[in-house]
Amino acid sequence: MEIEKIKNWIKNRKQVVVLAAAVLFVCYFAFVSLLPLRGMAKELKLEQQQQQSLITEANVYAGQLGHFQDKLKFLQEQLDNYERKIPPQADIGQFLGQIASLMDAHSLTERSIEPQQEIRGQKFNCIAVTMKCRGRLEQIRQFYESVQKLDRSVRIEKFKLVNDRDLGGLLMMETEAIIYYRSSAGRG
């Protein structure tokens, strides 16, 4: 009987050893194979989130692209209009004639149009023109609206209105306007 007990004990020990070996094998497999895979899965998930974020950001920019293209087209048209309003030569005589005609058209009196000294730049040159005239406020306003519609870039530098002494509604207007034209280096 004793031998039987010893045999059972050895048999149970073999089962324990086999069971322990199986547990050790499973643990080894888990640590060597599964844990690194879990770490890689976390890294892949993080990378996938970053890529999704980039895709979302790209979609936002793609949605704005049409707006920016429209704005670019509008600005290009504005630049073309601006370029057209700066002629390649001074044509000061023609411009002064246009101003005098506009003053006549708006029935302004006591007119004086005097070009000043030319200022030279790299791309553009400009000439200051002093304009004086007398008229009613509405006539002067209409004159400025007409100047604004000219196909020439004009900047009003100084503007002065003085009421006449008898306060009869006539105003003396004095303006310094700057007209631009391309310099020989800025042509092309």
TIRO-2110 file (N, C-alpha, C; in Angstrom, 1 decimal):
// TIRO-2110
0.8, -1.1, 0.0, N, 1, A
0.0, 0.0, 0.0, CA, 1, A
0.9, 1.3, 0.0, C, 1, A
1.9, 1.1, 0.6, N, 2, A
2.8, 2.2, 0.7, CA, 2, A
3.4, 2.5, -0.7, C, 2, A
3.6, 1.5, -1.4, N, 3, A
4.1, 1.7, -2.8, CA, 3, A
3.0, 2.4, -3.6, C, 3, A
1.8, 2.0, -3.4, N, 4, A
0.7, 2.6, -4.1, CA, 4, A
0.7, 4.1, -3.8, C, 4, A
0.9, 4.5, -2.6, N, 5, A
0.8, 5.9, -2.2, CA, 5, A
2.0, 6.6, -2.8, C, 5, A
3.1, 6.0, -2.9, N, 6, A
4.3, 6.6, -3.5, CA, 6, A
4.0, 6.8, -5.0, C, 6, A
3.4, 5.8, -5.6, N, 7, A
3.2, 5.9, -7.0, CA, 7, A
2.2, 7.0, -7.3, C, 7, A
1.1, 7.1, -6.5, N, 8, A
0.1, 8.2, -6.6, CA, 8, A
0.7, 9.5, -6.4, C, 8, A
1.6, 9.5, -5.4, N, 9, A
2.3, 10.8, -5.1, CA, 9, A
3.1, 11.2, -6.2, C, 9, A
3.9, 10.3, -6.9, N, 10, A
4.7, 10.6, -8.0, CA, 10, A
3.9, 11.0, -9.2, C, 10, A
2.8, 10.3, -9.3, N, 11, A
1.8, 10.6, -10.5, CA, 11, A
1.3, 12.0, -10.3, C, 11, A
0.9, 12.3, -9.1, N, 12, A
0.3, 13.6, -8.8, CA, 12, A
1.4, 14.7, -9.0, C, 12, A
2.6, 14.4, -8.6, N, 13, A
3.8, 15.3, -8.8, CA, 13, A
4.0, 15.5, -10.3, C, 13, A
3.9, 14.5, -11.1, N, 14, A
4.1, 14.6, -12.6, CA, 14, A
3.0, 15.5, -13.2, C, 14, A
1.8, 15.3, -12.6, N, 15, A
0.7, 16.2, -13.1, CA, 15, A
0.9, 17.7, -12.7, C, 15, A
1.4, 17.8, -11.5, N, 16, A
1.7, 19.2, -11.0, CA, 16, A
2.9, 19.8, -11.8, C, 16, A
3.9, 19.0, -12.1, N, 17, A
5.0, 19.5, -12.9, CA, 17, A
4.5, 19.8, -14.4, C, 17, A
3.7, 18.9, -14.9, N, 18, A
3.2, 19.2, -16.3, CA, 18, A
2.3, 20.5, -16.2, C, 18, A
1.4, 20.6, -15.2, N, 19, A
0.6, 21.7, -15.1, CA, 19, A
1.4, 23.0, -14.9, C, 19, A
2.4, 22.9, -14.1, N, 20, A
3.3, 24.1, -13.9, CA, 20, A
4.0, 24.4, -15.1, C, 20, A
4.5, 23.4, -15.9, N, 21, A
5.2, 23.7, -17.1, CA, 21, A
4.2, 24.4, -18.1, C, 21, A
2.9, 23.9, -18.2, N, 22, A
1.9, 24.5, -19.0, CA, 22, A
1.7, 26.0, -18.7, C, 22, A
1.6, 26.2, -17.3, N, 23, A
1.3, 27.6, -16.9, CA, 23, A
2.5, 28.5, -17.2, C, 23, A
3.7, 27.9, -17.0, N, 24, A
4.9, 28.7, -17.4, CA, 24, A
5.0, 29.0, -18.9, C, 24, A
4.6, 28.0, -19.7, N, 25, A
4.6, 28.2, -21.2, CA, 25, A
3.6, 29.3, -21.5, C, 25, A
2.4, 29.3, -20.9, N, 26, A
1.4, 30.3, -21.2, CA, 26, A
1.8, 31.7, -20.8, C, 26, A
2.4, 31.7, -19.6, N, 27, A
3.0, 33.0, -19.1, CA, 27, A
4.1, 33.5, -20.0, C, 27, A
5.0, 32.6, -20.4, N, 28, A
6.0, 33.0, -21.4, CA, 28, A
5.4, 33.6, -22.7, C, 28, A
4.5, 32.8, -23.2, N, 29, A
3.8, 33.3, -24.5, CA, 29, A
3.2, 34.6, -24.3, C, 29, A
2.5, 34.9, -23.1, N, 30, A
1.8, 36.1, -22.9, CA, 30, A
2.9, 37.3, -22.8, C, 30, A
3.9, 37.1, -22.1, N, 31, A
4.9, 38.1, -21.9, CA, 31, A
5.7, 38.4, -23.2, C, 31, A
6.1, 37.3, -23.9, N, 32, A
7.0, 37.4, -25.1, CA, 32, A
6.2, 37.8, -26.3, C, 32, A
5.0, 37.4, -26.4, N, 33, A
4.2, 37.6, -27.7, CA, 33, A
3.1, 38.7, -27.5, C, 33, A
2.3, 38.5, -26.5, N, 34, A
1.1, 39.4, -26.4, CA, 34, A
1.4, 40.8, -25.9, C, 34, A
2.2, 40.9, -24.9, N, 35, A
2.5, 42.3, -24.4, CA, 35, A
3.1, 43.2, -25.4, C, 35, A
4.1, 42.7, -26.2, N, 36, A
4.6, 43.6, -27.3, CA, 36, A
3.5, 44.0, -28.3, C, 36, A
2.7, 43.0, -28.6, N, 37, A
1.6, 43.2, -29.6, CA, 37, A
0.6, 44.3, -29.0, C, 37, A
0.3, 44.2, -27.7, N, 38, A
-0.6, 45.2, -27.1, CA, 38, A
0.1, 46.6, -27.2, C, 38, A
1.4, 46.7, -26.9, N, 39, A
2.1, 48.0, -27.1, CA, 39, A
2.0, 48.5, -28.5, C, 39, A
2.2, 47.6, -29.4, N, 40, A
2.2, 48.0, -30.8, CA, 40, A
0.7, 48.5, -31.2, C, 40, A
-0.3, 47.8, -30.6, N, 41, A
-1.7, 48.2, -30.9, CA, 41, A
-1.9, 49.6, -30.4, C, 41, A
-1.4, 49.9, -29.2, N, 42, A
-1.6, 51.3, -28.7, CA, 42, A
-0.9, 52.3, -29.6, C, 42, A
0.3, 52.0, -30.0, N, 43, A
1.0, 52.9, -30.9, CA, 43, A
0.2, 53.1, -32.2, C, 43, A
-0.3, 52.0, -32.8, N, 44, A
-1.0, 52.1, -34.0, CA, 44, A
-2.3, 52.9, -33.8, C, 44, A
-3.0, 52.7, -32.7, N, 45, A
-4.2, 53.5, -32.4, CA, 45, A
-3.9, 55.0, -32.3, C, 45, A
-2.8, 55.3, -31.6, N, 46, A
-2.4, 56.7, -31.5, CA, 46, A
-2.0, 57.3, -32.9, C, 46, A
-1.3, 56.6, -33.7, N, 47, A
-1.0, 57.0, -35.0, CA, 47, A
-2.2, 57.2, -35.9, C, 47, A
-3.2, 56.3, -35.7, N, 48, A
-4.4, 56.4, -36.5, CA, 48, A
-5.2, 57.7, -36.1, C, 48, A
-5.2, 58.0, -34.8, N, 49, A
-5.9, 59.2, -34.3, CA, 49, A
-5.2, 60.5, -34.9, C, 49, A
-3.9, 60.4, -34.9, N, 50, A
-3.1, 61.6, -35.5, CA, 50, A
-3.4, 61.7, -37.0, C, 50, A
-3.5, 60.6, -37.7, N, 51, A
-3.8, 60.7, -39.1, CA, 51, A
-5.2, 61.2, -39.3, C, 51, A
-6.1, 60.7, -38.5, N, 52, A
-7.5, 61.2, -38.6, CA, 52, A
-7.6, 62.7, -38.3, C, 52, A
-6.8, 63.2, -37.4, N, 53, A
-6.8, 64.6, -37.1, CA, 53, A
-6.3, 65.4, -38.3, C, 53, A
-5.2, 64.9, -38.9, N, 54, A
-4.7, 65.5, -40.1, CA, 54, A
-5.7, 65.5, -41.3, C, 54, A
-6.4, 64.4, -41.4, N, 55, A
-7.4, 64.3, -42.5, CA, 55, A
-8.5, 65.4, -42.2, C, 55, A
-8.9, 65.5, -41.0, N, 56, A
-10.0, 66.5, -40.6, CA, 56, A
-9.5, 67.9, -40.9, C, 56, A
-8.2, 68.2, -40.5, N, 57, A
-7.7, 69.5, -40.8, CA, 57, A
-7.6, 69.8, -42.3, C, 57, A
-7.1, 68.8, -43.0, N, 58, A
-7.0, 68.9, -44.5, CA, 58, A
-8.4, 69.2, -45.1, C, 58, A
-9.4, 68.5, -44.6, N, 59, A
-10.8, 68.7, -45.1, CA, 59, A
-11.3, 70.1, -44.8, C, 59, A
-10.9, 70.7, -43.7, N, 60, A
-11.3, 72.1, -43.3, CA, 60, A
-10.6, 73.0, -44.3, C, 60, A
-9.3, 72.8, -44.6, N, 61, A
-8.6, 73.6, -45.5, CA, 61, A
-9.1, 73.5, -46.9, C, 61, A
-9.5, 72.3, -47.3, N, 62, A
-10.1, 72.0, -48.6, CA, 62, A
-11.4, 72.8, -48.8, C, 62, A
-12.2, 72.8, -47.7, N, 63, A
-13.4, 73.5, -47.7, CA, 63, A
-13.2, 75.0, -47.9, C, 63, A
-12.1, 75.5, -47.4, N, 64, A
-11.8, 77.0, -47.5, CA, 64, A
-11.1, 77.3, -48.8, C, 64, A
-10.7, 76.3, -49.5, N, 65, A
-9.9, 76.6, -50.7, CA, 65, A
-10.7, 77.4, -51.8, C, 65, A
-12.0, 77.0, -51.9, N, 66, A
-12.8, 77.7, -52.9, CA, 66, A
-13.0, 79.2, -52.5, C, 66, A
-13.1, 79.5, -51.2, N, 67, A
-13.2, 80.9, -50.7, CA, 67, A
-12.0, 81.6, -51.1, C, 67, A
-10.8, 81.0, -50.8, N, 68, A
-9.5, 81.7, -51.0, CA, 68, A
-9.3, 81.9, -52.5, C, 68, A
-9.7, 80.9, -53.4, N, 69, A
-9.6, 81.1, -54.8, CA, 69, A
-10.5, 82.3, -55.3, C, 69, A
-11.7, 82.4, -54.8, N, 70, A
-12.5, 83.5, -55.1, CA, 70, A
-11.9, 84.8, -54.7, C, 70, A
-11.4, 84.8, -53.4, N, 71, A
-10.7, 86.1, -52.9, CA, 71, A
-9.5, 86.4, -53.8, C, 71, A
-8.7, 85.4, -54.2, N, 72, A
-7.6, 85.7, -55.0, CA, 72, A
-8.0, 86.3, -56.3, C, 72, A
-9.0, 85.7, -56.9, N, 73, A
-9.6, 86.2, -58.2, CA, 73, A
-10.0, 87.7, -58.1, C, 73, A
-10.7, 88.0, -57.0, N, 74, A
-11.2, 89.4, -56.7, CA, 74, A
-10.0, 90.3, -56.5, C, 74, A
-9.0, 89.9, -55.8, N, 75, A
-7.8, 90.7, -55.6, CA, 75, A
-7.0, 90.9, -56.8, C, 75, A
-7.0, 89.9, -57.7, N, 76, A
-6.3, 90.0, -59.0, CA, 76, A
-7.0, 91.0, -59.9, C, 76, A
-8.3, 91.0, -59.9, N, 77, A
-9.1, 92.0, -60.6, CA, 77, A
-8.9, 93.4, -60.1, C, 77, A
-8.8, 93.5, -58.8, N, 78, A
-8.6, 94.8, -58.2, CA, 78, A
-7.2, 95.3, -58.6, C, 78, A
-6.2, 94.4, -58.5, N, 79, A
-4.8, 94.8, -58.9, CA, 79, A
-4.8, 95.2, -60.4, C, 79, A
-5.5, 94.5, -61.3, N, 80, A
-5.5, 94.8, -62.7, CA, 80, A
-6.2, 96.2, -62.9, C, 80, A
-7.3, 96.5, -62.1, N, 81, A
-7.9, 97.8, -62.2, CA, 81, A
-7.0, 98.9, -61.7, C, 81, A
-6.3, 98.6, -60.7, N, 82, A
-5.3, 99.6, -60.1, CA, 82, A
-4.2, 99.8, -61.2, C, 82, A
-3.7, 98.7, -61.7, N, 83, A
-2.6, 98.9, -62.7, CA, 83, A
-3.1, 99.7, -63.9, C, 83, A
-4.4, 99.5, -64.4, N, 84, A
-4.9, 100.2, -65.5, CA, 84, A
-5.0, 101.7, -65.2, C, 84, A
-5.2, 102.1, -63.9, N, 85, A
-5.4, 103.5, -63.6, CA, 85, A
-4.1, 104.2, -63.4, C, 85, A
-3.0, 103.5, -63.5, N, 86, A
-1.6, 104.2, -63.5, CA, 86, A
-1.0, 104.1, -64.9, C, 86, A
-1.1, 105.1, -65.6, N, 87, A
-0.7, 105.1, -67.0, CA, 87, A
0.9, 105.1, -67.1, C, 87, A
1.4, 104.7, -68.2, N, 88, A
2.8, 104.6, -68.4, CA, 88, A
3.5, 105.9, -68.6, C, 88, A
2.8, 107.0, -68.8, N, 89, A
3.5, 108.3, -68.9, CA, 89, A
2.6, 109.3, -68.2, C, 89, A
3.2, 110.5, -68.0, N, 90, A
2.6, 111.5, -67.1, CA, 90, A
1.3, 112.0, -67.7, C, 90, A
1.2, 112.3, -68.9, N, 91, A
0.0, 112.9, -69.5, CA, 91, A
-0.7, 113.9, -68.7, C, 91, A
0.2, 114.8, -68.1, N, 92, A
-0.3, 115.8, -67.1, CA, 92, A
-1.3, 116.8, -67.8, C, 92, A
-0.9, 117.1, -69.0, N, 93, A
-1.8, 118.1, -69.8, CA, 93, A
-3.2, 117.5, -70.0, C, 93, A
-3.3, 116.2, -70.4, N, 94, A
-4.6, 115.6, -70.6, CA, 94, A
-5.4, 115.5, -69.3, C, 94, A
-4.7, 115.2, -68.2, N, 95, A
-5.3, 115.1, -66.9, CA, 95, A
-5.9, 116.4, -66.4, C, 95, A
-5.0, 117.4, -66.6, N, 96, A
-5.5, 118.8, -66.2, CA, 96, A
-6.6, 119.3, -67.0, C, 96, A
-6.6, 118.9, -68.3, N, 97, A
-7.8, 119.2, -69.2, CA, 97, A
-9.0, 118.5, -68.7, C, 97, A
-8.9, 117.2, -68.3, N, 98, A
-10.1, 116.5, -67.7, CA, 98, A
-10.6, 117.2, -66.5, C, 98, A
-9.7, 117.6, -65.6, N, 99, A
-10.1, 118.3, -64.4, CA, 99, A
-10.9, 119.6, -64.7, C, 99, A
-10.3, 120.4, -65.6, N, 100, A
-10.9, 121.6, -66.0, CA, 100, A
-12.3, 121.4, -66.6, C, 100, A
-12.4, 120.3, -67.5, N, 101, A
-13.7, 120.0, -68.1, CA, 101, A
-14.7, 119.6, -67.0, C, 101, A
-14.3, 118.9, -66.0, N, 102, A
-15.2, 118.5, -64.9, CA, 102, A
-15.6, 119.7, -64.1, C, 102, A
-14.7, 120.6, -63.9, N, 103, A
-15.1, 121.9, -63.2, CA, 103, A
-16.1, 122.6, -64.0, C, 103, A
-16.0, 122.7, -65.3, N, 104, A
-16.9, 123.4, -66.2, CA, 104, A
-18.3, 122.6, -66.1, C, 104, A
-18.2, 121.3, -66.1, N, 105, A
-19.5, 120.5, -66.1, CA, 105, A
-20.3, 120.7, -64.9, C, 105, A
-19.6, 121.0, -63.8, N, 106, A
-20.3, 121.2, -62.5, CA, 106, A
-20.5, 122.7, -62.1, C, 106, A
-20.2, 123.5, -63.1, N, 107, A
-20.4, 125.0, -63.0, CA, 107, A
-19.6, 125.6, -61.8, C, 107, A
-18.4, 125.1, -61.6, N, 108, A
-17.6, 125.7, -60.6, CA, 108, A
-16.8, 126.9, -61.2, C, 108, A
-16.6, 127.9, -60.4, N, 109, A
-16.0, 129.2, -60.9, CA, 109, A
-14.7, 129.4, -60.2, C, 109, A
-14.0, 130.5, -60.6, N, 110, A
-12.8, 130.9, -60.0, CA, 110, A
-11.8, 129.7, -59.9, C, 110, A
-11.7, 129.0, -61.1, N, 111, A
-10.9, 127.8, -61.1, CA, 111, A
-9.4, 128.1, -61.2, C, 111, A
-8.6, 127.3, -60.5, N, 112, A
-7.2, 127.3, -60.6, CA, 112, A
-6.7, 125.9, -60.5, C, 112, A
-5.9, 125.5, -61.5, N, 113, A
-5.3, 124.1, -61.5, CA, 113, A
-3.8, 124.3, -61.7, C, 113, A
-3.0, 124.0, -60.7, N, 114, A
-1.6, 124.2, -60.8, CA, 114, A
-0.8, 122.9, -60.5, C, 114, A
0.0, 122.4, -61.4, N, 115, A
0.8, 121.2, -61.1, CA, 115, A
2.0, 121.7, -60.3, C, 115, A
2.4, 120.9, -59.4, N, 116, A
3.5, 121.2, -58.5, CA, 116, A
4.7, 120.3, -58.9, C, 116, A
5.7, 120.2, -58.1, N, 117, A
6.9, 119.4, -58.4, CA, 117, A
6.7, 117.9, -58.5, C, 117, A
7.3, 117.3, -59.5, N, 118, A
7.2, 115.9, -59.7, CA, 118, A
8.1, 115.2, -58.7, C, 118, A
7.6, 114.0, -58.2, N, 119, A
8.3, 113.2, -57.2, CA, 119, A
8.6, 111.9, -57.9, C, 119, A
9.9, 111.5, -58.0, N, 120, A
10.2, 110.3, -58.8, CA, 120, A
10.5, 109.1, -57.8, C, 120, A
10.0, 107.9, -58.2, N, 121, A
10.2, 106.7, -57.4, CA, 121, A
10.8, 105.6, -58.3, C, 121, A
10.9, 104.4, -57.8, N, 122, A
11.5, 103.3, -58.6, CA, 122, A
10.5, 102.8, -59.6, C, 122, A
9.2, 102.5, -59.1, N, 123, A
8.2, 102.0, -60.0, CA, 123, A
7.2, 103.1, -60.5, C, 123, A
6.9, 104.0, -59.6, N, 124, A
5.9, 105.0, -59.9, CA, 124, A
6.4, 106.4, -59.6, C, 124, A
6.0, 107.3, -60.4, N, 125, A
6.3, 108.7, -60.2, CA, 125, A
4.9, 109.4, -59.8, C, 125, A
5.0, 110.5, -59.2, N, 126, A
3.7, 111.3, -58.9, CA, 126, A
3.9, 112.8, -59.0, C, 126, A
2.8, 113.4, -59.3, N, 127, A
2.9, 114.9, -59.4, CA, 127, A
1.7, 115.4, -58.5, C, 127, A
2.0, 116.4, -57.7, N, 128, A
1.0, 117.0, -56.9, CA, 128, A
0.3, 118.1, -57.7, C, 128, A
-1.0, 118.2, -57.6, N, 129, A
-1.7, 119.2, -58.4, CA, 129, A
-2.6, 119.9, -57.4, C, 129, A
-2.4, 121.2, -57.3, N, 130, A
-3.3, 122.1, -56.5, CA, 130, A
-4.5, 122.6, -57.3, C, 130, A
-5.7, 122.3, -56.7, N, 131, A
-6.9, 122.7, -57.4, CA, 131, A
-7.7, 123.6, -56.5, C, 131, A
-8.2, 124.7, -57.1, N, 132, A
-9.0, 125.7, -56.4, CA, 132, A
-10.2, 126.0, -57.2, C, 132, A
-11.4, 126.2, -56.6, N, 133, A
-12.5, 126.6, -57.3, CA, 133, A
-13.6, 127.1, -56.3, C, 133, A
-14.6, 127.7, -56.8, N, 134, A
-15.7, 128.2, -55.9, CA, 134, A
-17.0, 127.6, -56.5, C, 134, A
-17.9, 127.2, -55.5, N, 135, A
-19.2, 126.6, -55.9, CA, 135, A
-20.0, 126.2, -54.7, C, 135, A
-21.1, 125.7, -54.9, N, 136, A
-22.0, 125.2, -53.8, CA, 136, A
-21.5, 123.9, -53.4, C, 136, A
-21.8, 123.4, -52.2, N, 137, A
-21.4, 122.2, -51.6, CA, 137, A
-21.8, 121.0, -52.5, C, 137, A
-23.0, 121.0, -53.1, N, 138, A
-23.5, 119.9, -53.9, CA, 138, A
-22.6, 119.9, -55.2, C, 138, A
-22.3, 121.0, -55.8, N, 139, A
-21.5, 121.1, -57.0, CA, 139, A
-20.1, 120.5, -56.7, C, 139, A
-19.5, 120.8, -55.6, N, 140, A
-18.2, 120.3, -55.2, CA, 140, A
-18.2, 118.8, -55.0, C, 140, A
-19.3, 118.4, -54.3, N, 141, A
-19.4, 116.9, -54.1, CA, 141, A
-19.5, 116.2, -55.4, C, 141, A
-20.3, 116.7, -56.3, N, 142, A
-20.5, 116.0, -57.6, CA, 142, A
-19.2, 116.0, -58.4, C, 142, A
-18.4, 117.1, -58.3, N, 143, A
-17.1, 117.2, -58.9, CA, 143, A
-16.2, 116.1, -58.4, C, 143, A
-16.1, 115.9, -57.1, N, 144, A
-15.3, 114.8, -56.5, CA, 144, A
-15.7, 113.5, -56.9, C, 144, A
-17.0, 113.2, -57.0, N, 145, A
-17.5, 112.0, -57.5, CA, 145, A
-17.1, 111.7, -58.9, C, 145, A
-17.1, 112.8, -59.7, N, 146, A
-16.6, 112.6, -61.1, CA, 146, A
-15.1, 112.4, -61.2, C, 146, A
-14.3, 113.0, -60.3, N, 147, A
-12.9, 112.8, -60.3, CA, 147, A
-12.6, 111.3, -59.9, C, 147, A
-13.4, 110.8, -59.0, N, 148, A
-13.3, 109.4, -58.5, CA, 148, A
-13.6, 108.4, -59.7, C, 148, A
-14.4, 108.8, -60.6, N, 149, A
-14.7, 107.9, -61.7, CA, 149, A
-13.7, 108.0, -62.9, C, 149, A
-12.8, 108.9, -62.8, N, 150, A
-11.8, 109.0, -63.9, CA, 150, A
-10.9, 107.7, -64.0, C, 150, A
-10.5, 107.4, -65.2, N, 151, A
-9.6, 106.2, -65.3, CA, 151, A
-8.2, 106.5, -65.0, C, 151, A
-8.0, 107.1, -63.8, N, 152, A
-6.7, 107.5, -63.4, CA, 152, A
-6.6, 107.4, -61.9, C, 152, A
-5.5, 106.9, -61.3, N, 153, A
-5.4, 106.8, -59.9, CA, 153, A
-5.1, 108.2, -59.4, C, 153, A
-6.0, 108.7, -58.5, N, 154, A
-5.8, 110.1, -57.9, CA, 154, A
-6.0, 109.9, -56.4, C, 154, A
-5.1, 110.5, -55.7, N, 155, A
-5.2, 110.5, -54.2, CA, 155, A
-5.4, 111.9, -53.7, C, 155, A
-6.4, 112.2, -53.0, N, 156, A
-6.6, 113.5, -52.4, CA, 156, A
-5.8, 113.6, -51.2, C, 156, A
-4.9, 114.5, -51.2, N, 157, A
-3.9, 114.6, -50.1, CA, 157, A
-4.5, 115.6, -49.0, C, 157, A
-4.9, 116.8, -49.5, N, 158, A
-5.4, 117.8, -48.6, CA, 158, A
-6.7, 118.3, -49.2, C, 158, A
-7.7, 118.7, -48.3, N, 159, A
-9.0, 119.2, -48.8, CA, 159, A
-9.4, 120.3, -47.8, C, 159, A
-9.8, 121.4, -48.4, N, 160, A
-10.1, 122.5, -47.5, CA, 160, A
-11.3, 123.2, -48.1, C, 160, A
-12.4, 123.5, -47.3, N, 161, A
-13.5, 124.2, -47.7, CA, 161, A
-13.6, 125.5, -46.8, C, 161, A
-13.8, 126.6, -47.5, N, 162, A
-13.9, 127.9, -46.7, CA, 162, A
-15.2, 128.6, -47.2, C, 162, A
-16.0, 128.9, -46.2, N, 163, A
-17.3, 129.6, -46.5, CA, 163, A
-17.0, 131.1, -46.9, C, 163, A
-17.7, 131.6, -47.8, N, 164, A
-17.5, 133.0, -48.2, CA, 164, A
-18.0, 134.0, -47.1, C, 164, A
-17.6, 135.2, -47.2, N, 165, A
-17.8, 136.2, -46.1, CA, 165, A
-19.3, 136.5, -45.9, C, 165, A
-20.0, 136.5, -46.9, N, 166, A
-21.5, 136.9, -46.8, CA, 166, A
-22.4, 135.7, -46.5, C, 166, A
-21.8, 134.5, -46.3, N, 167, A
-22.5, 133.3, -46.0, CA, 167, A
-23.6, 133.0, -47.0, C, 167, A
-23.4, 133.2, -48.2, N, 168, A
-24.4, 133.0, -49.3, CA, 168, A
-24.5, 131.6, -49.8, C, 168, A
-23.8, 130.7, -49.3, N, 169, A
-23.9, 129.3, -49.7, CA, 169, A
-22.7, 128.9, -50.6, C, 169, A
-21.9, 129.9, -51.1, N, 170, A
-20.8, 129.5, -51.9, CA, 170, A
-19.6, 129.2, -51.0, C, 170, A
-18.8, 128.2, -51.5, N, 171, A
-17.7, 127.7, -50.7, CA, 171, A
-16.4, 127.8, -51.7, C, 171, A
-15.3, 128.1, -51.1, N, 172, A
-14.0, 128.1, -51.8, CA, 172, A
-13.4, 126.8, -51.4, C, 172, A
-13.1, 126.0, -52.4, N, 173, A
-12.5, 124.6, -52.2, CA, 173, A
-11.1, 124.7, -52.7, C, 173, A
-10.2, 124.1, -51.8, N, 174, A
-8.8, 124.0, -52.2, CA, 174, A
-8.4, 122.6, -51.9, C, 174, A
-7.8, 122.0, -52.9, N, 175, A
-7.4, 120.6, -52.7, CA, 175, A
-6.0, 120.4, -53.3, C, 175, A
-5.2, 119.5, -52.6, N, 176, A
-4.0, 119.0, -53.2, CA, 176, A
-4.2, 117.5, -53.6, C, 176, A
-4.2, 117.2, -54.8, N, 177, A
-4.3, 115.9, -55.3, CA, 177, A
-3.0, 115.3, -55.8, C, 177, A
-2.8, 114.1, -55.7, N, 178, A
-1.6, 113.4, -56.2, CA, 178, A
-2.0, 112.5, -57.3, C, 178, A
-1.4, 112.7, -58.5, N, 179, A
-1.6, 111.8, -59.6, CA, 179, A
-0.4, 110.9, -59.9, C, 179, A
-0.6, 109.7, -60.3, N, 180, A
0.5, 108.7, -60.4, CA, 180, A
0.7, 108.3, -61.9, C, 180, A
1.9, 108.0, -62.2, N, 181, A
2.2, 107.3, -63.5, CA, 181, A
3.5, 106.5, -63.3, C, 181, A
3.6, 105.5, -64.2, N, 182, A
4.8, 104.6, -64.1, CA, 182, A
6.1, 105.3, -64.5, C, 182, A
7.1, 105.0, -63.7, N, 183, A
8.4, 105.5, -64.1, CA, 183, A
8.9, 104.6, -65.2, C, 183, A
10.0, 105.0, -65.9, N, 184, A
10.5, 104.1, -66.9, CA, 184, A
11.0, 102.8, -66.4, C, 184, A
11.5, 102.7, -65.1, N, 185, A
11.9, 101.5, -64.5, CA, 185, A
10.7, 100.6, -64.2, C, 185, A
9.6, 101.2, -63.9, N, 186, A
8.4, 100.4, -63.5, CA, 186, A
7.5, 100.0, -64.7, C, 186, A
7.9, 100.2, -65.9, N, 187, A
7.1, 99.9, -67.0, CA, 187, A
7.3, 98.4, -67.3, C, 187, A
6.2, 97.8, -67.8, N, 188, A
6.3, 96.4, -68.3, CA, 188, A
5.3, 95.5, -67.7, C, 188, A
END
